[in-house]
Amino acid sequence: MAAVGRTARTLGLTLAGLAGGLLTVSCLLQRRPSNVVIGLSPSAFGLALAGYFWLVNRDQSILKGASLTAISWATFWLAFIIAGGEAMSLNRTSSADTVAFFAGGVVGSLVMSTATFSLYANAQPTLWRLLVCTIGGGLLGVAGQHLGYLAGPQAGSNPTPVLFIVWQTGMGFLIGGFWPTIEAREPTRLSIVEPMEKSANR
């Protein structure tokens, strides 16, 4: 049953990430996006994740949802700055581009995975779970950008629409797949008395 629940959560969060990515792209690709749309589109990933927990987990805390949405908005711009104050540079080399989007992906994934686990998980994440999500997010940033280059011509090193879809979908998968559990953080006990006590309680 635990494996089924884990698979369902991973699938659900992956779909939530995909929805967030599509929402971000649809807002950014409008012919005449308003200032409100441009201002709110960076929060789409957090909004989609919060929507998943609201509908599926029945965790209907407005404060949690608003916090994750706000963190998503701030993380978008933080990752954009990290990925380069040089993101608009037309003469940036391909290797520098890769490093920049890896760094942006790492920062974004570290913040979003930590925030999501802290707000919605019942156990603190272990370091290795955060590490996998963080490195995976960096690789997703590079993969998404390069897939975007293949999809069509881009202006310099600007983030491609494909980047948002790939990164947010992939992060949904990583967050769901490496969700912290109580069992994962409990220390191993070697007492030979404990099993008898448990069986007696049953």
C-alpha positions as CSV (number, residue, x, y, z in Angstrom):
1,M,0.0,0.0,0.0
2,A,2.8,2.4,0.8
3,A,4.3,1.8,-2.7
4,V,1.0,2.5,-4.3
5,G,0.6,5.7,-2.3
6,R,4.1,6.8,-3.3
7,T,3.4,6.1,-6.9
8,A,0.1,8.0,-6.9
9,R,1.7,11.0,-5.2
10,T,4.6,11.0,-7.6
11,L,2.2,10.9,-10.6
12,G,0.0,13.5,-9.1
13,L,2.9,16.0,-8.4
14,T,4.3,15.3,-11.8
15,L,1.0,16.3,-13.4
16,A,0.8,19.3,-11.1
17,G,4.3,20.4,-12.3
18,L,3.2,19.9,-15.9
19,A,0.2,22.1,-15.3
20,G,2.3,24.7,-13.7
21,G,4.8,24.7,-16.6
22,L,2.0,25.0,-19.2
23,L,0.4,27.8,-17.2
24,T,3.7,29.7,-17.0
25,V,4.3,29.3,-20.8
26,S,0.7,30.2,-21.8
27,C,1.0,33.4,-19.8
28,L,4.4,34.4,-21.2
29,L,3.4,33.6,-24.8
30,Q,0.4,35.8,-24.9
31,R,0.5,38.4,-27.7
32,R,0.0,41.2,-25.3
33,P,0.5,39.9,-21.8
34,S,-0.6,42.4,-19.2
35,N,1.6,43.5,-16.4
36,V,-0.6,41.5,-14.0
37,V,-0.1,38.3,-16.1
38,I,3.7,38.8,-16.3
39,G,3.8,39.5,-12.6
40,L,1.8,36.4,-11.6
41,S,3.1,33.8,-14.1
42,P,6.3,33.0,-12.0
43,S,4.0,31.8,-9.2
44,A,2.3,29.2,-11.4
45,F,4.4,26.2,-10.2
46,G,3.8,26.9,-6.5
47,L,0.1,27.5,-7.3
48,A,-0.2,24.1,-9.1
49,L,1.6,22.3,-6.2
50,A,-0.7,23.9,-3.6
51,G,-3.7,23.0,-5.8
52,Y,-2.6,19.4,-5.7
53,F,-2.3,19.3,-1.9
54,W,-5.7,21.1,-1.6
55,L,-7.6,18.8,-3.9
56,V,-5.8,15.4,-3.3
57,N,-4.4,15.6,0.2
58,R,-7.3,17.8,1.5
59,D,-4.7,20.1,3.1
60,Q,-6.8,23.2,2.6
61,S,-4.6,25.6,4.6
62,I,-4.8,29.0,2.8
63,L,-1.6,30.1,4.6
64,K,0.4,27.1,3.3
65,G,-0.9,27.5,-0.2
66,A,-0.3,31.3,-0.2
67,S,3.2,30.7,1.2
68,L,4.2,28.2,-1.4
69,T,2.8,30.4,-4.2
70,A,4.8,33.4,-2.9
71,I,7.9,31.3,-2.5
72,S,7.5,30.1,-6.1
73,W,7.2,33.7,-7.4
74,A,10.4,34.8,-5.5
75,T,12.3,31.6,-6.5
76,F,11.5,32.2,-10.2
77,W,13.2,35.6,-10.2
78,L,16.0,34.4,-7.9
79,A,16.8,31.5,-10.3
80,F,16.6,33.9,-13.3
81,I,19.1,36.3,-11.7
82,I,21.4,33.3,-10.8
83,A,21.1,31.9,-14.3
84,G,22.4,35.1,-15.4
85,G,22.4,38.5,-15.1
86,E,23.9,37.6,-18.4
87,A,20.8,35.8,-19.7
88,M,20.2,38.6,-22.2
89,S,23.8,38.5,-23.5
90,L,24.0,37.6,-27.1
91,N,27.7,36.6,-27.0
92,R,27.6,34.1,-24.1
93,T,29.3,30.8,-25.0
94,S,27.5,27.5,-25.0
95,S,29.5,26.2,-22.0
96,A,28.7,29.4,-20.0
97,D,25.1,28.9,-20.9
98,T,25.1,25.4,-19.6
99,V,26.7,26.4,-16.3
100,A,24.3,29.4,-15.9
101,F,21.1,27.3,-16.4
102,F,22.5,24.5,-14.2
103,A,23.1,27.0,-11.4
104,G,19.6,28.5,-11.8
105,G,18.0,25.1,-11.8
106,V,19.9,24.1,-8.6
107,V,18.9,27.2,-6.8
108,G,15.3,26.9,-7.9
109,S,15.0,23.2,-7.0
110,L,16.7,23.7,-3.6
111,V,14.3,26.4,-2.6
112,M,11.1,24.8,-4.0
113,S,11.8,21.3,-2.7
114,T,12.7,22.5,0.7
115,A,9.7,24.8,0.9
116,T,7.3,22.0,-0.3
117,F,8.7,19.4,2.1
118,S,8.7,21.9,5.0
119,L,5.1,23.0,4.4
120,Y,3.4,19.7,3.5
121,A,5.5,16.7,4.6
122,N,5.0,15.1,8.0
123,A,8.7,14.5,8.3
124,Q,11.8,16.6,7.8
125,P,13.6,15.6,4.6
126,T,17.0,13.8,4.9
127,L,20.0,15.5,3.3
128,W,20.3,13.0,0.5
129,R,16.7,13.6,-0.6
130,L,17.3,17.4,-0.8
131,L,20.6,16.7,-2.6
132,V,19.0,14.5,-5.3
133,C,16.2,17.1,-5.9
134,T,18.8,19.9,-6.0
135,I,21.1,18.3,-8.5
136,G,18.2,16.9,-10.5
137,G,16.8,20.4,-10.8
138,G,20.1,21.7,-12.1
139,L,20.2,19.0,-14.8
140,L,16.6,19.7,-15.7
141,G,17.5,23.4,-16.2
142,V,20.2,22.5,-18.7
143,A,18.1,19.8,-20.4
144,G,15.0,22.0,-20.7
145,Q,17.0,24.9,-22.2
146,H,18.8,22.8,-24.7
147,L,15.6,21.0,-25.7
148,G,14.2,24.5,-26.2
149,Y,17.0,25.3,-28.6
150,L,16.1,22.3,-30.7
151,A,12.4,23.4,-30.8
152,G,13.2,26.6,-32.6
153,P,15.4,29.7,-32.9
154,Q,15.8,31.7,-29.7
155,A,16.9,35.2,-28.9
156,G,20.4,34.8,-27.4
157,S,20.4,32.9,-24.2
158,N,16.9,33.8,-23.0
159,P,15.0,31.0,-21.2
160,T,13.0,29.0,-23.7
161,P,9.3,28.1,-23.1
162,V,10.3,24.4,-23.1
163,L,12.6,25.1,-20.1
164,F,9.6,25.9,-17.9
165,I,7.6,22.8,-18.9
166,V,10.6,20.4,-18.5
167,W,11.8,21.9,-15.3
168,Q,8.5,22.2,-13.5
169,T,7.3,18.7,-14.6
170,G,10.6,17.2,-13.6
171,M,10.6,18.9,-10.3
172,G,7.1,17.6,-9.6
173,F,8.4,14.1,-10.3
174,L,11.4,14.5,-8.0
175,I,9.5,16.0,-5.2
176,G,6.9,13.3,-5.3
177,G,9.5,10.5,-5.8
178,F,11.7,11.6,-2.9
179,W,9.0,12.6,-0.5
180,P,10.3,12.4,3.1
181,T,8.7,9.8,5.3
182,I,8.7,9.2,9.1
183,E,10.3,5.8,8.5
184,A,13.2,7.3,6.6
185,R,14.2,9.6,9.5
186,E,13.7,7.2,12.4
187,P,17.0,5.8,13.8
188,T,17.5,2.0,13.6
189,R,16.8,0.3,16.9
190,L,18.6,-2.9,17.7
191,S,16.7,-3.7,20.9
192,I,15.5,-7.3,21.1
193,V,12.8,-6.3,23.5
194,E,11.0,-3.8,21.2
195,P,9.4,-6.4,18.8
196,M,7.9,-8.3,21.8
197,E,6.4,-5.1,23.1
198,K,4.9,-4.3,19.8
199,S,3.4,-7.8,19.4
200,A,2.0,-7.6,22.9
201,N,0.3,-4.3,22.1
202,R,-1.3,-5.9,19.1
